[in-house]
């Protein structure tokens, strides 16, 4: 059974609309006419609209989150931004995999009581097993770590090597970078990042990688503080040099990513949102300084 929210015009974020009033089930009616019913579907992890086979056409738009859609005996992944069309008489079901799944369903003609009966006892088809691509990438990372570790070693030893040794070491390093590390990076950009981006957009977590940079900076700062907590003559100069170089690299790259890839998106905010963000930023800095 569905619940009608209002007969008035609506303009609100789907998540706020879904949370505005308690609902007895995962779907509520936001528009009902003789020709169409429009549903706002709100699913938490583990919740679902079980497989059923109504004599009604369905247009489904995924607004937030990610999950799975059953249609035509196939289970398809769906995430924010996806659109699906399921014709009348075709079995369909929707379930949430992670976080919160919000979807807008347009059903025509409006379904009757018999259309909500579950199909095949509400059981979903079995999914085939699949390898985890993360395991493949982690294995490649482990294979590259020896060469990556040599970068720090060479940075620390560069001042003590003679010219011929330094040239040999640098040429070896360049061979590793051009022959192994950069091809790995190119494959990630071509194959892995687009797949991850689809998930991050659905989960609303596209800035998580930037927060990881902050955690890395915090850790390097803590390590540098520990290095400095000894008398000056006992400080490990190589450790200090390594940590300072790492901080310089991480912070510089982080600022570049932030200014070139993230901050331009703030210009797409509405005027009121921009004003509120500026006020919050200035207020936060004043609090920290004062």
BAVEXVO-618829 format. One record per residue (C-alpha): residue number from 0; residue in one letter; chain; x, z, y. Coordinates in steps of 0.02 Angstrom, whole numbers, plus 50000, padded with zeros to 5 digits. Each point is the difference from the previous one (the first is absolute). Example, Ala and Ser with C-alpha at 12.3 -4.5 7.8 and 13.67 -1.06 7.14 Angstrom:
BEGIN
0; A; A; 50615; 50390; 49775;
1; S; A; 50069; 49967; 50172;
REM end
This chain:
BEGIN
0; X; A; 50000; 50000; 50000;
1; X; A; 50064; 49957; 50173;
2; X; A; 49978; 50085; 50166;
3; X; A; 49963; 49912; 50164;
4; X; A; 50110; 50056; 50144;
5; X; A; 49908; 49934; 50152;
6; X; A; 49893; 49861; 50067;
7; X; A; 50103; 49991; 50160;
8; X; A; 50142; 49881; 50040;
9; X; A; 50166; 50062; 49934;
10; X; A; 50179; 49981; 50059;
11; X; A; 50121; 50121; 49919;
12; X; A; 50147; 50011; 49882;
13; X; A; 49943; 49987; 49821;
14; X; A; 50085; 50164; 49950;
15; X; A; 49911; 50095; 50139;
16; X; A; 49834; 49921; 49957;
17; X; A; 50021; 50042; 49816;
18; X; A; 50039; 50182; 50041;
19; X; A; 49867; 50023; 50134;
20; X; A; 49865; 50065; 49883;
21; X; A; 49999; 50064; 49821;
22; X; A; 49950; 49868; 49873;
23; X; A; 49931; 50031; 49825;
24; X; A; 50105; 49863; 49923;
25; X; A; 50144; 49880; 50031;
26; X; A; 49892; 49871; 50091;
27; X; A; 49883; 50014; 50146;
28; X; A; 49889; 49872; 50084;
29; X; A; 50043; 49959; 50179;
30; X; A; 49880; 49852; 50014;
31; X; A; 49847; 49954; 49899;
32; X; A; 49884; 49851; 50024;
33; X; A; 49888; 49901; 49885;
34; X; A; 50144; 49878; 49974;
35; X; A; 50157; 50106; 49994;
36; X; A; 50072; 50174; 49972;
37; X; A; 50166; 50047; 50079;
38; X; A; 50093; 50143; 49917;
39; X; A; 50147; 50106; 50055;
40; X; A; 50093; 50048; 49842;
41; X; A; 50112; 50154; 50004;
42; X; A; 50103; 50038; 49844;
43; X; A; 50129; 50136; 49972;
44; X; A; 50132; 49984; 49861;
45; X; A; 49917; 49998; 49830;
46; X; A; 49828; 49955; 50069;
47; X; A; 49918; 49834; 49968;
48; X; A; 49848; 49890; 50005;
49; X; A; 49987; 49972; 49812;
50; X; A; 49977; 49825; 49927;
51; X; A; 49823; 49935; 50027;
52; X; A; 49918; 49830; 50004;
53; X; A; 49872; 49982; 50140;
54; X; A; 49905; 49842; 50039;
55; X; A; 50071; 49999; 50176;
56; X; A; 50144; 49915; 50089;
57; X; A; 50136; 50113; 50069;
58; X; A; 50125; 49976; 50140;
59; X; A; 50126; 50142; 49999;
60; X; A; 50127; 50035; 50137;
61; X; A; 50134; 50132; 49968;
62; X; A; 50023; 50097; 50161;
63; X; A; 50125; 50136; 49953;
64; X; A; 50100; 50050; 49847;
65; X; A; 50024; 49913; 49835;
66; X; A; 49915; 49990; 49833;
67; X; A; 49937; 49882; 49866;
68; X; A; 49852; 49882; 49995;
69; X; A; 49921; 49946; 49836;
70; X; A; 49922; 49827; 50009;
71; X; A; 49980; 49863; 49868;
72; X; A; 50077; 50114; 49868;
73; X; A; 50161; 50007; 50101;
74; X; A; 50074; 50150; 50088;
75; X; A; 50072; 49950; 50167;
76; X; A; 50103; 50109; 50118;
77; X; A; 49920; 50017; 50172;
78; X; A; 50068; 50078; 50158;
79; X; A; 49962; 50011; 50185;
80; X; A; 49968; 49827; 50071;
81; X; A; 49939; 49923; 49837;
82; X; A; 49833; 49911; 49984;
83; X; A; 49904; 49968; 49839;
84; X; A; 49844; 49902; 49957;
85; X; A; 49907; 50037; 49838;
86; X; A; 49848; 49897; 49953;
87; X; A; 49835; 50067; 49935;
88; X; A; 49998; 50042; 49815;
89; X; A; 50189; 50028; 49991;
90; X; A; 50062; 50171; 49943;
91; X; A; 50088; 50092; 50140;
92; X; A; 50078; 50171; 50027;
93; X; A; 50116; 50082; 50126;
94; X; A; 50118; 50147; 49980;
95; X; A; 50127; 50091; 50107;
96; X; A; 50180; 50013; 49942;
97; X; A; 50088; 50096; 50138;
98; X; A; 49952; 50087; 50161;
99; X; A; 49829; 49954; 50067;
100; X; A; 49914; 49833; 49976;
101; X; A; 49875; 49942; 50131;
102; X; A; 49906; 49837; 49977;
103; X; A; 49855; 49909; 50081;
104; X; A; 49879; 49920; 49877;
105; X; A; 49869; 49872; 50050;
106; X; A; 49871; 49978; 49861;
107; X; A; 49864; 49868; 50001;
108; X; A; 49862; 50013; 49952;
109; X; A; 49994; 50191; 50009;
110; X; A; 50021; 50069; 49824;
111; X; A; 49861; 50089; 49909;
112; X; A; 50010; 50154; 49887;
113; X; A; 50038; 49897; 49844;
114; X; A; 50149; 49918; 50085;
115; X; A; 50095; 50166; 50003;
116; X; A; 50001; 50020; 49812;
117; X; A; 50176; 50007; 49931;
118; X; A; 50063; 49858; 49891;
119; X; A; 50080; 50037; 49832;
120; X; A; 49980; 50185; 50027;
121; X; A; 50102; 49992; 50160;
122; X; A; 50161; 49963; 49905;
123; X; A; 50134; 49896; 50085;
124; X; A; 50098; 49868; 49901;
125; X; A; 50172; 50050; 49938;
126; X; A; 50144; 49946; 50111;
127; X; A; 50158; 49923; 49927;
128; X; A; 50159; 50103; 50010;
129; X; A; 50134; 49947; 50123;
130; X; A; 50180; 50046; 50038;
131; X; A; 50037; 50095; 50161;
132; X; A; 50095; 49888; 50124;
133; X; A; 50068; 50158; 50082;
134; X; A; 50103; 50032; 49842;
135; X; A; 50078; 49827; 50016;
136; X; A; 50046; 50029; 50182;
137; X; A; 50071; 50173; 49966;
138; X; A; 50109; 49929; 49862;
139; X; A; 50067; 49869; 50121;
140; X; A; 50035; 50136; 50128;
141; X; A; 50099; 50099; 49872;
142; X; A; 50103; 49845; 49963;
143; X; A; 50039; 49978; 50184;
144; X; A; 50044; 50181; 50039;
145; X; A; 50184; 49985; 49952;
146; X; A; 50024; 49864; 50129;
147; X; A; 49898; 50097; 50128;
148; X; A; 50105; 50156; 49972;
149; X; A; 50156; 49896; 50031;
150; X; A; 49938; 49965; 50176;
151; X; A; 50015; 50183; 50048;
152; X; A; 50165; 50018; 49907;
153; X; A; 50076; 49853; 50090;
154; X; A; 49937; 50063; 50169;
155; X; A; 50090; 50164; 49971;
156; X; A; 50160; 49921; 49933;
157; X; A; 50016; 49853; 50119;
158; X; A; 50117; 50092; 50118;
159; X; A; 50123; 50044; 49861;
160; X; A; 50012; 49828; 49915;
161; X; A; 50135; 49875; 50043;
162; X; A; 49948; 49830; 50064;
163; X; A; 50006; 49909; 49832;
164; X; A; 49906; 50137; 49908;
165; X; A; 49868; 50005; 50136;
166; X; A; 49976; 49811; 49994;
167; X; A; 49982; 50003; 49810;
168; X; A; 49875; 50143; 50007;
169; X; A; 49898; 49918; 50138;
170; X; A; 49995; 49832; 49909;
171; X; A; 49940; 50089; 49842;
172; X; A; 49867; 50088; 50101;
173; X; A; 49942; 49838; 50081;
174; X; A; 49988; 49922; 49826;
175; X; A; 49888; 50143; 49944;
176; X; A; 49891; 49989; 50156;
177; X; A; 49978; 49812; 49994;
178; X; A; 49992; 49979; 49812;
179; X; A; 49895; 50151; 49949;
180; X; A; 49926; 50107; 50138;
181; X; A; 49933; 49864; 50115;
182; X; A; 49921; 49898; 49858;
183; X; A; 49916; 50161; 49942;
184; X; A; 49935; 50030; 50177;
185; X; A; 49936; 49821; 50013;
186; X; A; 49905; 50017; 49836;
187; X; A; 49921; 50162; 50059;
188; X; A; 49942; 49920; 50163;
189; X; A; 49930; 49850; 49907;
190; X; A; 49915; 50091; 49856;
191; X; A; 49993; 50189; 50019;
192; X; A; 49964; 50033; 50183;
193; X; A; 49842; 49891; 50010;
194; X; A; 49928; 50094; 49850;
195; X; A; 50045; 50170; 50073;
196; X; A; 49931; 49949; 50170;
197; X; A; 49829; 49963; 49924;
198; X; A; 49994; 50175; 49927;
199; X; A; 50065; 50084; 50158;
200; X; A; 49869; 49914; 50107;
201; X; A; 49864; 50056; 49881;
202; X; A; 50062; 50180; 50001;
203; X; A; 50032; 50004; 50187;
204; X; A; 50180; 50047; 49969;
205; X; A; 50102; 49856; 50069;
206; X; A; 50105; 50120; 50105;
207; X; A; 50054; 50107; 49851;
208; X; A; 50167; 49909; 49991;
209; X; A; 50036; 50051; 50180;
210; X; A; 49963; 50182; 49958;
211; X; A; 50124; 49986; 49857;
212; X; A; 50132; 49947; 50127;
213; X; A; 49962; 50162; 50095;
214; X; A; 50025; 50103; 49842;
215; X; A; 50166; 49911; 49971;
216; X; A; 50055; 50039; 50178;
217; X; A; 49951; 50183; 49975;
218; X; A; 50103; 50009; 49840;
219; X; A; 50153; 49920; 50078;
220; X; A; 49986; 50117; 50150;
221; X; A; 49991; 50150; 49885;
222; X; A; 50152; 49939; 49901;
223; X; A; 50097; 49975; 50162;
224; X; A; 49953; 50175; 50056;
225; X; A; 50067; 50071; 49837;
226; X; A; 50161; 49901; 50021;
227; X; A; 50024; 50074; 50174;
228; X; A; 49969; 50181; 49945;
229; X; A; 50185; 50031; 49969;
230; X; A; 50149; 50033; 50115;
231; X; A; 50057; 49841; 50086;
232; X; A; 50161; 49987; 49899;
233; X; A; 49901; 50011; 49837;
234; X; A; 49872; 49866; 50039;
235; X; A; 49998; 49855; 49877;
236; X; A; 50033; 49855; 50117;
237; X; A; 49953; 49866; 49873;
238; X; A; 49832; 50082; 49965;
239; X; A; 49965; 50013; 50186;
240; X; A; 50049; 49818; 50025;
241; X; A; 49890; 49943; 49856;
242; X; A; 49849; 50098; 50060;
243; X; A; 50019; 49942; 50179;
244; X; A; 50013; 49819; 49943;
245; X; A; 49846; 50020; 49890;
246; X; A; 49901; 50079; 50142;
247; X; A; 50050; 49862; 50119;
248; X; A; 49945; 49867; 49875;
249; X; A; 49836; 50080; 49950;
250; X; A; 49947; 50045; 50178;
251; X; A; 50048; 49830; 50069;
252; X; A; 49906; 49907; 49864;
253; X; A; 49850; 50117; 50018;
254; X; A; 49989; 49969; 50187;
255; X; A; 50014; 49812; 49971;
256; X; A; 49858; 50002; 49873;
257; X; A; 49893; 50110; 50111;
258; X; A; 50023; 49897; 50158;
259; X; A; 49991; 49828; 49920;
260; X; A; 49870; 50025; 49864;
261; X; A; 49891; 50151; 50038;
262; X; A; 49990; 50034; 50187;
263; X; A; 49934; 49825; 50045;
264; X; A; 49842; 50041; 49900;
265; X; A; 49959; 50139; 50123;
266; X; A; 49957; 49867; 50129;
267; X; A; 49853; 49952; 49890;
268; X; A; 49918; 50170; 50024;
269; X; A; 49853; 50013; 50118;
270; X; A; 50031; 50063; 50177;
271; X; A; 49926; 50171; 49964;
272; X; A; 50104; 50018; 49841;
273; X; A; 50159; 49952; 50093;
274; X; A; 49962; 50123; 50139;
275; X; A; 49967; 50142; 49877;
276; X; A; 50160; 49962; 49904;
277; X; A; 50106; 49997; 50159;
278; X; A; 49925; 50166; 50055;
279; X; A; 50034; 50077; 49831;
280; X; A; 50179; 49935; 49997;
281; X; A; 50038; 50064; 50175;
282; X; A; 49916; 50165; 49963;
283; X; A; 50099; 50020; 49840;
284; X; A; 50165; 49968; 50088;
285; X; A; 49955; 50122; 50139;
286; X; A; 49959; 50132; 49869;
287; X; A; 50165; 49973; 49911;
288; X; A; 50100; 50004; 50160;
289; X; A; 49906; 50140; 50086;
REM end
